[in-house]
Each structure stands twice: as structure tokens, then as C-alpha cells.
């Protein structure tokens, strides 16, 4: 099965995800997915909803520190 490719995250998008994850806790992906369904997040997180979407979020992992 071919894996979809998505645009590389900007530093601002990565920071928005990190901030959201810190705010929402260990279930941050579920929380973000729910917020995306209602289009209730501003800025970079909304942009990620439109450009990357839920299938990307399922496979996303933060890069290991130092990489």
C-alpha cells in the first residue's frame, strides 16, 4: 500500500502542534481530530486540517529530540 505524501510542516505548524499536544495531554490527537471536525481551531492548526487532514494525523509522530 502506497503511503501518501504531505507537505513538510513549517516550524510554526510544528510549534502549534506541540503547544496543542501539551495543552490537551496524552489524548491530544483525539482532541485535535474532534476540533478539526467542527473546524473550531484558528491559524496553523486550521491550516493543517485543510492541508493534511485526519489520515495524516493518524500516522504523525513528533520527531525524536535531537533529530
MOPAC internal coordinates of N, CA, C and O (Angstrom, degrees):
PM7 1SCF
backbone

  N    0.0000 0     0.00 0     0.00 0    0    0    0
  C    1.4547 1     0.00 0     0.00 0    1    0    0
  C    1.5201 1   108.67 1     0.00 0    2    1    0
  O    1.2310 1   120.55 1   -50.63 1    3    2    1
  N    1.3249 1   116.55 1   129.37 1    3    2    1
  C    1.4500 1   121.72 1  -178.73 1    5    3    2
  C    1.5287 1   110.38 1   -77.98 1    6    5    3
  O    1.2310 1   121.27 1   -46.11 1    7    6    5
  N    1.3082 1   115.18 1   133.89 1    7    6    5
  C    1.4599 1   121.11 1   178.93 1    9    7    6
  C    1.5211 1   109.25 1   -88.01 1   10    9    7
  O    1.2310 1   120.68 1   -47.79 1   11   10    9
  N    1.3285 1   116.30 1   132.21 1   11   10    9
  C    1.4611 1   119.92 1   178.89 1   13   11   10
  C    1.5144 1   110.38 1   -66.54 1   14   13   11
  O    1.2310 1   121.34 1   -29.89 1   15   14   13
  N    1.3197 1   115.04 1   150.11 1   15   14   13
  C    1.4594 1   119.47 1   174.08 1   17   15   14
  C    1.5155 1   108.15 1  -107.65 1   18   17   15
  O    1.2310 1   121.37 1   -34.94 1   19   18   17
  N    1.3061 1   114.99 1   145.06 1   19   18   17
  C    1.4594 1   122.30 1  -177.88 1   21   19   18
  C    1.5245 1   108.94 1  -127.19 1   22   21   19
  O    1.2310 1   120.71 1   -23.11 1   23   22   21
  N    1.3260 1   116.25 1   156.89 1   23   22   21
  C    1.4643 1   118.03 1   175.96 1   25   23   22
  C    1.5268 1   110.62 1   -58.66 1   26   25   23
  O    1.2310 1   120.82 1   -35.33 1   27   26   25
  N    1.3149 1   116.04 1   144.67 1   27   26   25
  C    1.4605 1   121.42 1   176.43 1   29   27   26
  C    1.5207 1   109.69 1   -63.62 1   30   29   27
  O    1.2310 1   120.73 1   -41.17 1   31   30   29
  N    1.3176 1   116.20 1   138.83 1   31   30   29
  C    1.4608 1   120.05 1   178.72 1   33   31   30
  C    1.5199 1   110.53 1   -68.81 1   34   33   31
  O    1.2310 1   121.47 1   -39.66 1   35   34   33
  N    1.3169 1   114.79 1   140.34 1   35   34   33
  C    1.4591 1   119.72 1   173.29 1   37   35   34
  C    1.5274 1   108.06 1   -77.16 1   38   37   35
  O    1.2310 1   120.01 1   -17.85 1   39   38   37
  N    1.3275 1   117.59 1   162.15 1   39   38   37
  C    1.4683 1   119.18 1   175.45 1   41   39   38
  C    1.5323 1   112.11 1   -56.92 1   42   41   39
  O    1.2310 1   120.31 1   144.34 1   43   42   41
  N    1.3171 1   117.02 1   -35.66 1   43   42   41
  C    1.4632 1   121.06 1   179.51 1   45   43   42
  C    1.5317 1   111.52 1   -67.70 1   46   45   43
  O    1.2310 1   120.35 1   139.63 1   47   46   45
  N    1.3231 1   116.93 1   -40.37 1   47   46   45
  C    1.4645 1   120.44 1   177.39 1   49   47   46
  C    1.5246 1   110.96 1   -65.78 1   50   49   47
  O    1.2310 1   120.51 1   137.27 1   51   50   49
  N    1.3255 1   116.63 1   -42.73 1   51   50   49
  C    1.4599 1   120.38 1   178.43 1   53   51   50
  C    1.5307 1   110.25 1   -61.90 1   54   53   51
  O    1.2310 1   120.41 1   137.25 1   55   54   53
  N    1.3275 1   116.83 1   -42.75 1   55   54   53
  C    1.4582 1   119.78 1   179.22 1   57   55   54
  C    1.5238 1   111.11 1   -65.17 1   58   57   55
  O    1.2310 1   120.09 1   141.22 1   59   58   57
  N    1.3232 1   117.44 1   -38.78 1   59   58   57
  C    1.4630 1   120.82 1   177.86 1   61   59   58
  C    1.5295 1   110.20 1   -62.19 1   62   61   59
  O    1.2310 1   120.06 1   138.44 1   63   62   61
  N    1.3246 1   117.48 1   -41.56 1   63   62   61
  C    1.4644 1   120.76 1   177.47 1   65   63   62
  C    1.5245 1   111.62 1   -65.04 1   66   65   63
  O    1.2310 1   120.62 1   136.18 1   67   66   65
  N    1.3264 1   116.42 1   -43.82 1   67   66   65
  C    1.4630 1   120.28 1   179.38 1   69   67   66
  C    1.5214 1   110.94 1   -61.95 1   70   69   67
  O    1.2310 1   120.57 1   136.70 1   71   70   69
  N    1.3203 1   116.52 1   -43.30 1   71   70   69
  C    1.4666 1   120.65 1   179.06 1   73   71   70
  C    1.5233 1   111.04 1   -63.72 1   74   73   71
  O    1.2310 1   120.77 1   136.80 1   75   74   73
  N    1.3261 1   116.13 1   -43.20 1   75   74   73
  C    1.4621 1   119.93 1   179.31 1   77   75   74
  C    1.5250 1   110.79 1   -64.22 1   78   77   75
  O    1.2310 1   120.36 1   136.93 1   79   78   77
  N    1.3230 1   116.92 1   -43.07 1   79   78   77
  C    1.4633 1   121.41 1   179.41 1   81   79   78
  C    1.5273 1   110.58 1   -61.58 1   82   81   79
  O    1.2310 1   120.40 1   138.59 1   83   82   81
  N    1.3221 1   116.85 1   -41.41 1   83   82   81
  C    1.4665 1   120.41 1   178.92 1   85   83   82
  C    1.5216 1   110.34 1   -65.47 1   86   85   83
  O    1.2310 1   120.34 1   141.18 1   87   86   85
  N    1.3138 1   116.95 1   -38.82 1   87   86   85
  C    1.4635 1   122.48 1  -179.60 1   89   87   86
  C    1.5341 1   111.29 1   -69.47 1   90   89   87
  O    1.2310 1   120.26 1   134.60 1   91   90   89
  N    1.3429 1   117.10 1   -45.40 1   91   90   89
  C    1.4629 1   121.51 1  -172.19 1   93   91   90
  C    1.5277 1   113.52 1   -85.59 1   94   93   91
  O    1.2310 1   120.00 1   162.05 1   95   94   93
  N    1.3108 1   117.61 1   -17.95 1   95   94   93
  C    1.4591 1   119.66 1   178.50 1   97   95   94
  C    1.5163 1   113.38 1    85.14 1   98   97   95
  O    1.2310 1   121.35 1    17.41 1   99   98   97
  N    1.3448 1   115.01 1  -162.59 1   99   98   97
  C    1.4655 1   119.52 1  -170.33 1  101   99   98
  C    1.5258 1   114.30 1   -65.84 1  102  101   99
  O    1.2310 1   119.17 1   163.05 1  103  102  101
  N    1.3128 1   119.19 1   -16.95 1  103  102  101
  C    1.4740 1   121.27 1   177.15 1  105  103  102
  C    1.5378 1   111.16 1  -100.90 1  106  105  103
  O    1.2310 1   121.21 1  -150.87 1  107  106  105
  N    1.3315 1   115.28 1    29.13 1  107  106  105
  C    1.4602 1   119.77 1  -173.12 1  109  107  106
  C    1.5282 1   113.22 1   -58.85 1  110  109  107
  O    1.2310 1   119.68 1   144.77 1  111  110  109
  N    1.3307 1   118.22 1   -35.23 1  111  110  109
  C    1.4715 1   119.34 1  -179.91 1  113  111  110
  C    1.5228 1   110.97 1   -65.80 1  114  113  111
  O    1.2310 1   120.20 1   138.50 1  115  114  113
  N    1.3153 1   117.22 1   -41.50 1  115  114  113
  C    1.4669 1   120.51 1   177.43 1  117  115  114
  C    1.5201 1   110.62 1   -63.23 1  118  117  115
  O    1.2310 1   120.80 1   137.11 1  119  118  117
  N    1.3214 1   116.07 1   -42.89 1  119  118  117
  C    1.4675 1   120.84 1   178.89 1  121  119  118
  C    1.5262 1   110.75 1   -63.89 1  122  121  119
  O    1.2310 1   120.40 1   136.05 1  123  122  121
  N    1.3080 1   116.85 1   -43.95 1  123  122  121
  C    1.4636 1   120.88 1   179.98 1  125  123  122
  C    1.5271 1   110.37 1   -64.62 1  126  125  123
  O    1.2310 1   120.47 1   137.77 1  127  126  125
  N    1.3197 1   116.71 1   -42.23 1  127  126  125
  C    1.4682 1   120.41 1   178.57 1  129  127  126
  C    1.5298 1   110.70 1   -59.44 1  130  129  127
  O    1.2310 1   120.41 1   136.56 1  131  130  129
  N    1.3280 1   116.83 1   -43.44 1  131  130  129
  C    1.4835 1   120.25 1   178.02 1  133  131  130
  C    1.5246 1   111.01 1   -63.25 1  134  133  131
  O    1.2310 1   120.51 1   137.24 1  135  134  133
  N    1.3191 1   116.64 1   -42.76 1  135  134  133
  C    1.4684 1   119.84 1   179.16 1  137  135  134
  C    1.5266 1   110.76 1   -65.05 1  138  137  135
  O    1.2310 1   120.46 1   143.23 1  139  138  137
  N    1.3267 1   116.73 1   -36.77 1  139  138  137
  C    1.4607 1   120.00 1   177.21 1  141  139  138
  C    1.5132 1   111.03 1   -64.49 1  142  141  139
  O    1.2310 1   119.76 1   142.24 1  143  142  141
  N    1.3196 1   118.07 1   -37.76 1  143  142  141
  C    1.4631 1   121.24 1  -179.49 1  145  143  142
  C    1.5249 1   111.57 1   -61.66 1  146  145  143
  O    1.2310 1   120.68 1   147.96 1  147  146  145
  N    1.3198 1   116.30 1   -32.04 1  147  146  145
  C    1.4649 1   119.63 1   179.04 1  149  147  146
  C    1.5292 1   112.50 1   -99.48 1  150  149  147
  O    1.2310 1   120.85 1  -175.25 1  151  150  149
  N    1.3262 1   115.98 1     4.75 1  151  150  149
  C    1.4741 1   121.58 1  -179.78 1  153  151  150
  C    1.5206 1   110.99 1    49.51 1  154  153  151
  O    1.2310 1   121.04 1  -133.38 1  155  154  153
  N    1.3356 1   115.62 1    46.62 1  155  154  153
  C    1.4636 1   119.52 1  -172.98 1  157  155  154
  C    1.5261 1   115.02 1  -105.72 1  158  157  155
  O    1.2310 1   119.99 1  -167.34 1  159  158  157
  N    1.3268 1   117.62 1    12.66 1  159  158  157
  C    1.4589 1   119.39 1   179.64 1  161  159  158
  C    1.5265 1   110.56 1  -112.36 1  162  161  159
  O    1.2310 1   120.75 1   -36.23 1  163  162  161
  N    1.3097 1   116.17 1   143.77 1  163  162  161
  C    1.4589 1   119.96 1  -178.63 1  165  163  162
  C    1.5314 1   113.11 1   -88.97 1  166  165  163
  O    1.2310 1   121.34 1    -7.22 1  167  166  165
  N    1.3113 1   115.04 1   172.78 1  167  166  165
  C    1.4508 1   123.88 1   166.04 1  169  167  166
  C    1.5122 1   116.62 1    55.39 1  170  169  167
  O    1.2310 1   121.61 1    48.22 1  171  170  169
  N    1.3341 1   114.53 1  -131.78 1  171  170  169
  C    1.4598 1   121.43 1  -173.72 1  173  171  170
  C    1.5210 1   112.88 1   -61.34 1  174  173  171
  O    1.2310 1   120.01 1   145.16 1  175  174  173
  N    1.3161 1   117.58 1   -34.84 1  175  174  173
  C    1.4665 1   119.52 1  -179.69 1  177  175  174
  C    1.5293 1   111.11 1   -68.74 1  178  177  175
  O    1.2310 1   120.25 1   143.92 1  179  178  177
  N    1.3179 1   117.13 1   -36.08 1  179  178  177
  C    1.4644 1   120.44 1   176.20 1  181  179  178
  C    1.5268 1   109.88 1   -68.71 1  182  181  179
  O    1.2310 1   120.75 1   139.27 1  183  182  181
  N    1.3222 1   116.17 1   -40.73 1  183  182  181
  C    1.4607 1   120.56 1   178.45 1  185  183  182
  C    1.5339 1   110.16 1   -60.30 1  186  185  183
  O    1.2310 1   120.24 1   138.12 1  187  186  185
  N    1.3365 1   117.15 1   -41.88 1  187  186  185
  C    1.4669 1   120.60 1   177.65 1  189  187  186
  C    1.5263 1   111.71 1   -63.27 1  190  189  187
  O    1.2310 1   120.72 1   143.71 1  191  190  189
  N    1.3059 1   116.23 1   -36.29 1  191  190  189
  C    1.4677 1   120.19 1   176.45 1  193  191  190
  C    1.5270 1   109.69 1   -57.09 1  194  193  191
  O    1.2310 1   120.79 1   134.70 1  195  194  193
  N    1.3198 1   116.09 1   -45.30 1  195  194  193
  C    1.4616 1   120.42 1  -176.44 1  197  195  194
  C    1.5229 1   113.11 1   -76.44 1  198  197  195
  O    1.2310 1   119.99 1   145.90 1  199  198  197
  N    1.3237 1   117.62 1   -34.10 1  199  198  197
  C    1.4632 1   120.21 1  -175.00 1  201  199  198
  C    1.5205 1   113.78 1   -91.78 1  202  201  199
  O    1.2310 1   119.81 1   152.79 1  203  202  201
  N    1.3373 1   117.96 1   -27.21 1  203  202  201
  C    1.4612 1   120.49 1  -173.44 1  205  203  202
  C    1.5406 1   112.38 1  -119.03 1  206  205  203
  O    1.2310 1   120.30 1   130.08 1  207  206  205
  N    1.3124 1   117.04 1   -49.92 1  207  206  205
  C    1.4522 1   121.69 1   173.61 1  209  207  206
  C    1.5208 1   116.36 1    77.98 1  210  209  207
  O    1.2310 1   121.18 1     1.23 1  211  210  209
  N    1.3463 1   115.35 1  -178.77 1  211  210  209
  C    1.4568 1   122.07 1  -173.18 1  213  211  210
  C    1.5287 1   115.23 1   -64.43 1  214  213  211
  O    1.2310 1   119.35 1   144.04 1  215  214  213
  N    1.3214 1   118.85 1   -35.96 1  215  214  213
  C    1.4706 1   118.63 1  -179.49 1  217  215  214
  C    1.5215 1   110.47 1   -65.81 1  218  217  215
  O    1.2310 1   120.14 1   144.25 1  219  218  217
  N    1.3193 1   117.34 1   -35.75 1  219  218  217
  C    1.4633 1   121.08 1   175.25 1  221  219  218
  C    1.5221 1   109.72 1   -65.60 1  222  221  219
  O    1.2310 1   120.39 1   135.58 1  223  222  221
  N    1.3213 1   116.86 1   -44.42 1  223  222  221
  C    1.4627 1   120.76 1  -178.24 1  225  223  222
  C    1.5245 1   111.35 1   -59.87 1  226  225  223
  O    1.2310 1   120.20 1   142.92 1  227  226  225
  N    1.3190 1   117.22 1   -37.08 1  227  226  225
  C    1.4681 1   120.86 1   179.21 1  229  227  226
  C    1.5216 1   112.05 1   -57.13 1  230  229  227
  O    1.2310 1   120.08 1   139.88 1  231  230  229
  N    1.3217 1   117.46 1   -40.12 1  231  230  229
  C    1.4619 1   120.20 1  -175.99 1  233  231  230
  C    1.5263 1   113.70 1   -96.86 1  234  233  231
  O    1.2310 1   119.87 1   173.70 1  235  234  233
  N    1.3233 1   117.86 1    -6.30 1  235  234  233
  C    1.4700 1   120.66 1  -176.69 1  237  235  234
  C    1.5220 1   111.86 1   -67.70 1  238  237  235
  O    1.2310 1   121.24 1   -41.08 1  239  238  237
  N    1.3175 1   115.23 1   138.92 1  239  238  237
  C    1.4584 1   122.84 1   171.07 1  241  239  238
  C    1.5187 1   107.32 1  -138.25 1  242  241  239
  O    1.2310 1   120.96 1   -39.78 1  243  242  241
  N    1.3201 1   115.77 1   140.22 1  243  242  241
  C    1.4520 1   118.97 1   175.39 1  245  243  242
  C    1.5266 1   109.34 1   -63.92 1  246  245  243
  O    1.2310 1   120.56 1   -38.87 1  247  246  245
  N    1.3259 1   116.53 1   141.13 1  247  246  245
  C    1.4667 1   118.35 1   176.19 1  249  247  246
  C    1.5277 1   110.51 1   -62.72 1  250  249  247
  O    1.2310 1   121.03 1   -31.87 1  251  250  249
  N    1.3072 1   115.63 1   148.13 1  251  250  249
  C    1.4624 1   120.06 1   175.85 1  253  251  250
  C    1.5197 1   108.84 1   -62.57 1  254  253  251
  O    1.2310 1   120.20 1   -38.65 1  255  254  253
  N    1.3214 1   117.23 1   141.35 1  255  254  253
  C    1.4558 1   121.31 1   177.49 1  257  255  254
  C    1.5173 1   109.58 1   -59.32 1  258  257  255
  O    1.2310 1   121.09 1   -41.63 1  259  258  257
  N    1.3248 1   115.53 1   138.37 1  259  258  257
  C    1.4497 1   120.62 1   179.76 1  261  259  258
  C    1.5234 1   113.66 1    93.18 1  262  261  259
  O    1.2310 1   120.25 1   175.03 1  263  262  261
  N    1.3402 1   117.13 1    -4.97 1  263  262  261
  C    1.4738 1   121.10 1   178.58 1  265  263  262
  C    1.4937 1   110.37 1  -101.63 1  266  265  263
  O    1.2310 1   120.10 1   180.00 1  267  266  265

